[in-house]
Amino acid sequence: MDPKMKTVLVTGGTGLVGRALEAIINQEKPENEEWHFVGSKDADLTKLDETQLLFAKHKPTHVIHLAAMVGGLFHNMNNNLDFLRKNLAINDNVLQTAYEYKCAKVVSCLSTCIFPDKITYPIDETMIHNGPPHSSNYGYSYAKRLIDIQNHAYYDKHGCMFTSVIPCNIFGPHDNYKPDSSHVIPGMIFRMHKLLYHDGDTADKEKIFNVYGSGKPLRQFIYSLDLAKLMIWVLRNYNSIEPVILSVDEEQEVTIYELAEAIAKAFAFKGQLVCDTNKADGQYKKTASNRKLRSFLPDFQFTNFEDAIKMSVQWYIDHYEEARK
């Protein structure tokens, strides 16, 4: 093999971010990189032997580690033990096997939900371990936090360039729309599509769409193809074990109700949006600073939020039959 050639293994490569990475790589067609996108059908990464067989098959020099047990607020609240145990197993198996195969670099994907619940804003990369995460998803959050600890430990003992990125809330084509486990944007897209196309003959203007919670919590959302471009940059150019937040700018934060309005506009929904305050809000805000990212890429242009929502809604409409729902 050409010593300059990278063989990149993407775990969780059939999901939202993996498919976005694949789309960008297919556009770029890099001559010195060979990419392999693998999913749960290729290996059960909670099992060490299957993880080792996967690495033996693809012989990666680099890894983008996306694989995880994931879910939205309500799924997390009810399954903290499962989220903890399965993600601990996946992460330990992937990082240890990457070390054994002498991978030059591993980029793991974390989440802004790992940050402490009680914290000053905006959040930055130095604050990960400053207190317990929000109680609603502590299992997932602690498992993801430990990747940062593992990265430092592998570097201290073996000099491994294992690093991590922390994206804000991700959305886009190929998302998970299953109502019992989806995140907020695909969950809303699923429910509004169902309301418009499958819930009887009531005139659109008479239909009511329930926004779960008060609608007041604030979130930053990143379009999956923007995130893919940034993760590819990290793989090729970022050489530090310290994590980096990949997020839109602070002023691009929106409320959950504003999100619902954007989705309603994309669907041309003429009915009424009503907040269901019997549903939990979760964490009120988790505003993240992308100052570190901007120090490297000051001119990076994020896709306009409403445009990205419109493209995501249209993708779901066009691919309804094969979408994960």
N, C-alpha and C positions, 0 to 999 in steps of 0.2 A: 504493500500500500504506500502511496505517496505520503511522506512524512508531514506534508503541509495539509493533507486531507483531514477534515473533521468528519467523524461519524457521530451524528447527534441522535440520541434516543430520547423520545418524548413520552414519558409515562402519562397516563390520562389523556393520551393524544387523540382520542375520539370524542372528547367533550367540547364544551364551549370554547375554551382557550386553545386547546389542541387543534381544533378545526380552523380557528382564526390563524394560528401559526402556519398551518399547512397552506392556507390560502395565500398568505404573504410569501412563503417560500416558493410556491408554484408560480407566483408573479415574478419573483427575483431570479429563479433558476440559478443559484450560486454554483459555480464550477468546482469549488474546493470544499463543498459540504454535501454529505449524504445524510438525509433525514429519514428517521423511522418513527412513525406515529403508532403507538400501541395502546390498546385498551384492555378492559377487564376480560375480554374473550381470549386475549393472548397470554395472560398470566394472572394468577391471584397473588398480588403483591403482599398480602398478609402472610404468605407462606414463603419462607426463605428459599426452599429448594426451587420453587417455580420462578422466583426472582433471579436466582443464579442461572437457571436455564435460559431465561430471557436475555440476560447479559451475554451468555455464552453464544447465543444465536446471532446477536447483532454486533457484538464486540464494540461498544461505543467508546469514543474518546471523550465525549461530552454528553451531559444529561440535562434536560429540562424536566424537572420533577413536578408534575401537576396532579398526579393521582392522589385521590383522597376520598374518604366518605364525606359527602357534603349534603347540605340541606338548608332550607330557609328557617326563619325564626321559630315557627311552631314545631317543625320536625326536630330541631335542636333541643328545644325545651323538654321534649319527652324522651330523648334518647342520649343523654349526656354520657352515660357509661359506654355505649356502643361507639359513639364518636371518639371518645378517648382511646379505647383499647385498639380499635381497628386502625386509626391513624397513627398511633404509636408504633404499631407493628409494621405498617407500610413504610413509614419514614425510616425506621431502623434498618429494615431489610434493604431498601434502595440505597441509602448512604453507605452502609457497610459493604454492599456488593460493588458499588462504584469505587470504593477505596480498594477493594481486592482486585478489581480490574484496572487499577491505576488510571482512572478517568482524570483528564486534565482539569475538568471543571464540572461542577454541578450547580445548577441554578434552581432552587426550590421556590415554590409559590406559597406565600403566607396569606394573611388577610388582615384588614384593619380591625377586625373584631378581636384580635389577640391583645389589643391595648387595654390598659386598665380602665375600669368603669369610671372611677373617680380620678380625673386628670385635668390638667390645664390644656387649653386649646390655643393654637392648632397643635395636633400631635406631630412629633417627629420621631426619627429612627432611634433616638437615645432613650425613649420612654417605655419600651416594650415591657420591661420587667419591673416597673415601678409600683405595681399593685395588682390585685386580682382583677380578672376580666369581668364583664357583665355576667351575672348569674344565669342568664337564659341559655348561654352556650359555652359554659366553662370547659366542658369535655373537649370540644373541637379546639377551643382557643388555647388551652394548655398544651395539647398535642402539637399544635402548630408552633407555639412559642419554643418548644423544645428543639425544633429544627435549628433555631438560632444557636441554642446551647450546643447542639451536636456539631454544627459547623465550626464553632470556636474550638471545640474539643478535638476534632479531626485535624484542624490546622495546628493546634498546639502540639499534638503528638506526632502527626505525620506530615505536616506542611500542606495539607490538601486545600485546593482552592474551591471550597464549597461555600456558596453564598446564597442569598435569598432576596426575593423581591416581595413587596407588600402592596398589592393593588387595592384600590378602593373597590366599590361594588361594580361587578362586571356584568355587561349584558351584550346581546347581539345574536346573530344567526346560530343555529344549532344549540340553543340553550335547553335547559331541562324545564319542561312546562308541566310536569306532574304536580297536581294540586296539593298532594300531601308532602312534597319535599322541595318545591321550587322556591327560588328567591323572589323578591318583590316584583321585579319587572316582568319576568316570564309568567309569574302567577297572575298578574293583572292582565297580561295579554291573553292568556288562556281563558280567564273568566269573562273578559269583554267579548272575545270571539264567540264563546259559548252563548252569551247573552244575546248577541246580535244574530247569530246564524243558527242556533239550535234550541232556543228557549221560546218556542211558540210564535204566534203571529202578531203579538202586541206591537203597535206602531213604535218605531224607534224613539220618537220624542216622548213617549209615555213610559219608557223603560227606565229603571233605576239601577245604577251600578254602585255597589257598596265598596267604599274605600276602607280597608281594615285599619282600625285604630282612629286616632284623632285627626290624622293627616298632617300633623305638625312636625313630626321628627324630620331632621335634616340629613341628607345623604349626598355624597359625591358618587357619580356614576361614570365609569369609563367604558367606552365602546370597545368590544373585544378585538377588533382589528387594530385599533390604536395601541392597545396593550400588547398585542403580538409584535408590533414593530419595536416597541420599547424593550420587550424581553429579548428579542433578537439582538438588539444593541447591547444589552447587558451581557449576553452570552459571548459576544465578539469583543467587547471593549471595556467592560467593567471588571476591574481586578482587585477586589477587596472582599474579605469575608463579611464585612459589615453590611447589614441589609440596606436596601434603598426602596423608598416609597415610590410607587408608580401610580400617580393620581392626577386627575384634572386639577386645575387651580382652585384655590379656596372660594373665589367668587363664583365658581360654577356649581356650587352646592345648591340643591333644590329641596323643597319639602316633598313629602310623600303625596300631598294633595296636588302640588304642581306637576309631579310625575304623572298622576292619574289624568290631569288635564292634557298633558302631552300625548298620552296614549289614546285618550278620547278623541283628540284632534286627528291623530294618525288613522283612527278607525272611522273618522267622520261621524262620531257618535252624537246624536241629537238629544239624548235623554239627560237624566239628572245624576250627578255624583253626590252620594250621601255617605258621610263618615259613620262607620259602625264602631262606636266607642266601647262596645262590649268586647272588642278584640284588643289584644295587647299591642302596645306601641314598640316594645323593645327599648333599646338604648335611644335616648333623645337625639344625640348627635355624636359623631366621631370624626370631626373635621381634621383632615390630615394635611400637613404641609408638604409640598413637593419642591421645596427650596433646594434640597440636595440634587434632585433630578434636574432642575432648571440650571444648576451650576454646571452641569455637563451638557445639557441640551436646551439652551435658552430659547431657541426659536421653534421648538417642536409645536406643531399645530394639532390640537385635538379636534376631532369631528364635532361639529355643532350638535348639541344635545337633541334638539327637536328633529334634526335630519337623521341622526342615528336611531332615534326611536321610530321614526317613520320607516327606515330601512329594515329595522328589526321586526316591526309589525307586518310589513309587506312580505318579509321572508317567511314568517309563520303562516300567513294566508296562502302563499304560493306553495309551501311545503307541508301543509297541514297533515296530510296522510302519513308522512314519514317522521314528523316531529315527535320528540320524546314527550308523551303526555299520558 
